[in-house]
Amino acid sequence: MSLRDITVLARSATVTGLQPDGPVARPLSQPASQTWSLDVNLEGSGTNLTGIWECEPGSFERHLKAAEVMHILCGRGSFTPTGGQARAFAAGDTLFFPSNTIGVWDIEETVRKVYVVMA
C-alpha cells in the first residue's frame, strides 16, 4: 500500500464537507435533531461503513442491527441502553456498541464522531 491509498482527514473534529442527512429517524425531542455525515469509502472493508457523523443536541431512540465502534471527536451526551444505566460520553471517548443495541441518545452538546459500522 502506498501513501496515495490512505485517506487522511486532517483535524477531523473540524473538517468541512459533511452532507446534511436530515433529522434523526426516531426523535424524542422537538425539534428533531439534525444530522450530517461524510462517508469514507475504505477499500477492502467489505460491507462495513466508515466515516464521520455529526448530530445536534436532542434525544432520540437508537436501534442499529449492526455492531458499531465510534470515537467521539467533540461534544458530549449520554446513551441509555434499554433496561440499563445511562453512560456519559465526551470528546476523546471511544464507544463499542454490540449488534442490536437499543436505547436512547441524549445529546447535550453537538456530537461529531468517527464511526465504523460492521454491516
Long-range contacts (C-beta under 8 A, 24 or more apart in sequence): 5-43, 7-40, 7-42, 9-38, 9-40, 9-52, 12-52, 12-73, 12-112, 12-114, 13-73, 13-74, 13-91, 13-112, 15-52, 18-52, 18-54, 24-55, 24-58, 24-60, 24-105, 25-60, 25-61, 26-60, 26-61, 26-62, 26-63, 27-58, 27-59, 27-60, 28-58, 28-59, 28-60, 28-61, 28-104, 29-58, 29-59, 29-60, 31-58, 32-58, 32-60, 33-57, 33-58, 33-59, 33-60, 33-107, 46-119, 47-119, 48-116, 48-117, 48-118, 48-119, 49-115, 49-116, 49-117, 49-119, 50-114, 50-115, 50-116, 50-117, 51-114, 51-115, 52-112, 52-113, 52-114, 52-115, 53-112, 53-113, 53-115, 54-110, 54-111, 54-112, 54-113, 55-105, 55-107, 55-110, 55-111, 56-107, 56-110, 57-107, 57-108, 57-109, 57-110, 58-107, 59-104, 59-105, 59-106, 59-107, 60-104, 60-105, 61-102, 61-103, 61-104, 61-105, 62-101, 62-102, 62-103, 62-104, 62-105, 63-100, 63-101, 63-102, 64-97, 64-99, 64-100, 64-101, 64-117, 65-99, 65-100, 66-99, 66-117, 66-118, 66-119, 67-96, 67-97, 67-98, 67-99, 67-117, 67-118, 68-95, 68-96, 68-97, 68-101, 68-115, 68-116, 68-117, 68-118, 69-94, 69-95, 69-96, 69-97, 69-115, 69-116, 69-118, 70-94, 70-95, 70-97, 70-113, 70-114, 70-115, 70-116, 71-95, 71-113, 71-114, 72-111, 72-112, 72-113, 73-112, 73-113, 73-114, 74-109, 74-110, 74-111, 74-112, 75-107, 75-108, 75-109, 75-110, 75-111, 75-112, 76-108, 76-109, 76-111, 77-105, 77-106, 77-107, 77-108, 77-109, 77-111, 78-105, 78-106, 78-108, 79-103, 79-104, 79-105, 79-106, 80-104, 80-106
